[in-house]
Amino acid sequence: MKQSNNTSKQKQSPFNWRGTIVGILGCIAFIFLVAEPAEDAANWTLSLLGSQAIGYAFGAASVILFNRWEKRGYFPK
């Protein structure tokens, strides 16, 4: 009896939702990293640093997920 291999079906999927997730997280990270608060903001420096911290967090999540899924072979070559 032949065993079914679920991982091969996942690798051959025409729509790679994992790539979409990584791309969306990367775009969000980019937006937060390049964002600059309005000049009339009361705590301009705090707003800038908060935006940068959120951007780095989203970027780190994107890189971690990409590396994890690439090692498991979920991204086509």
TADARA-V715736 format. One record per residue. RES is the residue in one small letter. PSI is psi in radians with two decimals (none if undefined). Layout:
# TADARA-V715736
RES/PSI + RES/PSI
This chain:
# TADARA-V715736
m/2.36 + k/2.30 + q/2.49 + s/2.45 + n/1.83 + n/-0.54 + t/-0.59 + s/-0.57 + k/-0.65 + q/-0.61 + k/-0.47 + q/0.17 + s/2.35 + p/-0.42 + f/2.05 + n/1.59 + w/-0.44 + r/-0.68 + g/-0.62 + t/-0.75 + i/-0.80 + v/-0.72 + g/-0.75 + i/-0.79 + l/-0.67 + g/-0.69 + c/-0.72 + i/-0.73 + a/-0.76 + f/-0.76 + i/-0.79 + f/-0.58 + l/-0.55 + v/-0.07 + a/2.53 + e/2.28 + p/2.82 + a/2.59 + e/-0.43 + d/0.19 + a/2.45 + a/-0.79 + n/1.27 + w/-0.81 + t/-0.74 + l/-0.68 + s/-0.72 + l/-0.82 + l/-0.65 + g/-0.74 + s/-0.74 + q/-0.72 + a/-0.73 + i/-0.70 + g/-0.76 + y/-0.62 + a/-0.80 + f/-0.66 + g/-0.72 + a/-0.72 + a/-0.70 + s/-0.78 + v/-0.74 + i/-0.81 + l/-0.72 + f/-0.83 + n/-0.73 + r/-0.81 + w/-0.51 + e/-0.68 + k/-0.56 + r/-0.09 + g/0.45 + y/-0.25 + f/2.29 + p/2.65 + k/none
